[in-house]
Amino acid sequence: MLAEKFFLVLETIRSHASDDKPSGSRSSPVVTDPVAPIPIKPPSEKQIKTPS
């Protein structure tokens, strides 16, 4: 009996996980635009300290 309930829960989770449309407010947000990359500049030689 417990195993049957376990499989019912698994089937329910699988069916909701394969839904195309998010339902309710608990769903994760959908990304519509990619985030623009932020350029990273390496430090100049003046900023790099060498051990003396």
DSSP file (Angstrom, degrees, kcal/mol; ACC not computed):
  #  RESIDUE AA STRUCTURE BP1 BP2  ACC     N-H-->O    O-->H-N    N-H-->O    O-->H-N    TCO  KAPPA ALPHA  PHI   PSI    X-CA   Y-CA   Z-CA
    1    1 A M     >        0   0    0      0, 0.0     4,-1.9     0, 0.0     5,-0.2   0.000 360.0 360.0 360.0 -43.5    0.0    0.0    0.0
    2    2 A L  H  >  +     0   0    0      1,-0.2     4,-2.2     2,-0.2     5,-0.1   0.880 360.0  53.1 -66.1 -37.5    2.8    2.4    0.9
    3    3 A A  H  > S+     0   0    0      2,-0.2     4,-2.3     1,-0.2    -1,-0.2   0.880 106.4  53.1 -65.6 -37.4    4.6    1.5   -2.3
    4    4 A E  H  > S+     0   0    0      2,-0.2     4,-2.0     1,-0.2    -1,-0.2   0.913 109.7  47.6 -64.3 -42.4    1.5    2.3   -4.4
    5    5 A K  H  X S+     0   0    0     -4,-1.9     4,-2.3     2,-0.2    -1,-0.2   0.895 109.7  54.3 -64.6 -39.0    1.2    5.7   -2.8
    6    6 A F  H  X S+     0   0    0     -4,-2.2     4,-2.4     1,-0.2    -2,-0.2   0.927 109.8  46.1 -60.3 -45.8    4.9    6.3   -3.4
    7    7 A F  H  X S+     0   0    0     -4,-2.3     4,-2.5     2,-0.2    -1,-0.2   0.846 109.5  54.8 -68.5 -32.7    4.5    5.6   -7.1
    8    8 A L  H  X S+     0   0    0     -4,-2.0     4,-2.1     2,-0.2    -1,-0.2   0.913 109.4  47.8 -63.4 -41.6    1.5    7.8   -7.3
    9    9 A V  H  X S+     0   0    0     -4,-2.3     4,-2.6     2,-0.2    -2,-0.2   0.927 111.6  50.4 -64.2 -44.2    3.5   10.6   -5.9
   10   10 A L  H  X S+     0   0    0     -4,-2.4     4,-2.6     1,-0.2    -2,-0.2   0.920 110.7  48.6 -60.5 -44.2    6.3   10.0   -8.3
   11   11 A E  H  X S+     0   0    0     -4,-2.5     4,-2.3     2,-0.2    -1,-0.2   0.883 111.3  50.7 -64.0 -37.8    3.9    9.9  -11.3
   12   12 A T  H  X S+     0   0    0     -4,-2.1     4,-2.1     2,-0.2    -2,-0.2   0.927 111.6  47.2 -65.5 -44.3    2.4   13.2  -10.1
   13   13 A I  H  X S+     0   0    0     -4,-2.6     4,-2.1     1,-0.2    -2,-0.2   0.922 113.1  49.0 -63.2 -43.5    5.7   14.9   -9.8
   14   14 A R  H  X S+     0   0    0     -4,-2.6     4,-1.4     1,-0.2    -1,-0.2   0.895 110.5  50.1 -63.9 -39.7    6.8   13.6  -13.2
   15   15 A S  H  < S+     0   0    0     -4,-2.3    -1,-0.2     1,-0.2    -2,-0.2   0.881 114.0  44.7 -69.0 -35.8    3.7   14.8  -14.9
   16   16 A H  H >< S+     0   0    0     -4,-2.1     3,-0.8     1,-0.2    -1,-0.2   0.813 109.9  55.8 -76.4 -28.6    3.9   18.3  -13.4
   17   17 A A  H 3< S+     0   0    0     -4,-2.1    -1,-0.2     1,-0.2    -2,-0.2   0.786 105.7  52.0 -72.5 -26.6    7.7   18.5  -14.2
   18   18 A S  T 3< S+     0   0    0     -4,-1.4    -1,-0.2    -5,-0.2    -2,-0.2   0.426  81.0 119.6 -91.6   2.3    7.0   17.8  -17.8
   19   19 A D    <   -     0   0    0     -3,-0.8     4,-0.1    -4,-0.2    -3,-0.0  -0.431  55.2-151.0 -66.3 140.1    4.4   20.6  -18.2
   20   20 A D  S    S+     0   0    0     -2,-0.1    -1,-0.1     1,-0.1    -4,-0.0   0.848  79.4  62.4 -78.9 -35.5    5.3   23.2  -20.7
   21   21 A K  S    S-     0   0    0      1,-0.0     2,-0.2     0, 0.0    -1,-0.1  -0.779  86.3-125.2 -96.8 130.0    3.5   26.0  -19.0
   22   22 A P        -     0   0    0      0, 0.0     2,-0.4     0, 0.0    -2,-0.1  -0.505  28.1-152.3 -68.6 140.6    4.4   27.1  -15.5
   23   23 A S        -     0   0    0     -2,-0.2     3,-0.3    -4,-0.1     4,-0.1  -0.951  46.9  -8.6-120.4 134.4    1.4   27.0  -13.2
   24   24 A G  S >  S-     0   0    0     -2,-0.4     3,-0.6     1,-0.2     0, 0.0  -0.101  92.8 -66.4  80.1-179.0    0.9   29.1  -10.1
   25   25 A S  T 3  S+     0   0    0      1,-0.2    -1,-0.2    -3,-0.0    -2,-0.0   0.520 120.5  73.4 -87.8  -5.4    3.2   31.5   -8.3
   26   26 A R  T 3  S+     0   0    0     -3,-0.3    -1,-0.2     2,-0.1    -2,-0.1   0.510  73.7 105.9 -86.6  -3.7    5.6   28.7   -7.2
   27   27 A S  S <  S-     0   0    0     -3,-0.6     3,-0.1    -4,-0.1    -3,-0.0  -0.368  78.8-103.0 -77.1 156.8    7.0   28.2  -10.7
   28   28 A S        -     0   0    0      1,-0.1    -1,-0.1    -2,-0.1    -2,-0.1  -0.443  43.8 -97.2 -76.0 151.7   10.5   29.5  -11.6
   29   29 A P        -     0   0    0      0, 0.0     2,-0.5     0, 0.0    -1,-0.1  -0.329  32.9-124.0 -69.5 152.0   10.8   32.7  -13.7
   30   30 A V        -     0   0    0     -3,-0.1     2,-0.5    -8,-0.0    -3,-0.0  -0.857  18.4-133.6 -99.7 126.4   11.2   32.4  -17.4
   31   31 A V        +     0   0    0     -2,-0.5     0, 0.0     1,-0.2     0, 0.0  -0.673  28.8 171.8 -80.9 123.6   14.3   34.2  -18.8
   32   32 A T        +     0   0    0     -2,-0.5    -1,-0.2     1,-0.3    -2,-0.0   0.796  64.5  34.2-101.5 -35.7   13.3   36.2  -21.9
   33   33 A D  S    S-     0   0    0      3,-0.0    -1,-0.3     0, 0.0     2,-0.1  -0.961  82.2-119.9-122.4 138.1   16.5   38.1  -22.6
   34   34 A P        -     0   0    0      0, 0.0     2,-0.3     0, 0.0    -2,-0.0  -0.421  35.9-105.0 -71.5 152.7   20.1   37.0  -22.1
   35   35 A V        -     0   0    0     -2,-0.1     3,-0.1     1,-0.1     0, 0.0  -0.601  35.6-113.9 -78.4 134.4   22.2   39.1  -19.7
   36   36 A A        -     0   0    0     -2,-0.3     2,-0.1     1,-0.1    -1,-0.1  -0.465  36.1-109.6 -68.0 136.8   24.7   41.3  -21.5
   37   37 A P        -     0   0    0      0, 0.0    -1,-0.1     0, 0.0     0, 0.0  -0.405  24.6-133.3 -69.2 143.8   28.3   40.2  -20.7
   38   38 A I        -     0   0    0     -2,-0.1     2,-0.1    -3,-0.1    -3,-0.0  -0.863  22.3-123.4 -97.8 123.5   30.3   42.5  -18.5
   39   39 A P        -     0   0    0      0, 0.0     2,-0.5     0, 0.0    -1,-0.0  -0.435  21.5-151.8 -68.8 138.4   33.8   43.2  -19.8
   40   40 A I        -     0   0    0     -2,-0.1    -2,-0.0     0, 0.0     0, 0.0  -0.951   5.8-158.0-114.1 123.6   36.6   42.3  -17.4
   41   41 A K        -     0   0    0     -2,-0.5     3,-0.1     3,-0.0     0, 0.0  -0.857  16.9-127.3-102.2 132.3   39.8   44.2  -17.6
   42   42 A P        -     0   0    0      0, 0.0     2,-0.0     0, 0.0    -1,-0.0  -0.420  38.5 -93.5 -70.8 153.5   43.0   42.7  -16.2
   43   43 A P        -     0   0    0      0, 0.0     5,-0.0     0, 0.0     2,-0.0  -0.341  42.1-112.4 -67.3 148.6   44.9   44.9  -13.8
   44   44 A S    >>  -     0   0    0      1,-0.1     4,-0.9    -3,-0.1     3,-0.7  -0.264  29.8-103.4 -74.3 168.5   47.7   47.1  -15.2
   45   45 A E  T 34 S+     0   0    0      1,-0.2     3,-0.3     2,-0.2    -1,-0.1   0.795 120.6  60.0 -65.0 -26.8   51.3   46.4  -14.4
   46   46 A K  T 34 S+     0   0    0      1,-0.2    -1,-0.2     3,-0.1     0, 0.0   0.833 104.1  49.8 -68.8 -31.4   51.3   49.4  -11.9
   47   47 A Q  T <4 S+     0   0    0     -3,-0.7     2,-0.6     2,-0.1    -1,-0.2   0.682  92.3  88.8 -82.6 -18.4   48.6   47.8   -9.9
   48   48 A I     <  -     0   0    0     -4,-0.9     2,-0.5    -3,-0.3     0, 0.0  -0.710  68.7-151.3 -85.7 122.4   50.4   44.4   -9.6
   49   49 A K        -     0   0    0     -2,-0.6    -2,-0.1     0, 0.0    -3,-0.1  -0.802   5.8-156.3 -95.5 131.6   52.7   44.2   -6.6
   50   50 A T        -     0   0    0     -2,-0.5     2,-0.1     1,-0.0    -2,-0.0  -0.850  26.4-107.0-104.2 141.9   55.7   42.0   -6.9
   51   51 A P              0   0    0      0, 0.0    -1,-0.0     0, 0.0     0, 0.0  -0.437 360.0 360.0 -66.8 137.9   57.4   40.6   -3.7
   52   52 A S              0   0    0     -2,-0.1    -2,-0.0     0, 0.0     0, 0.0   0.419 360.0 360.0 -96.7 360.0   60.7   42.3   -3.0
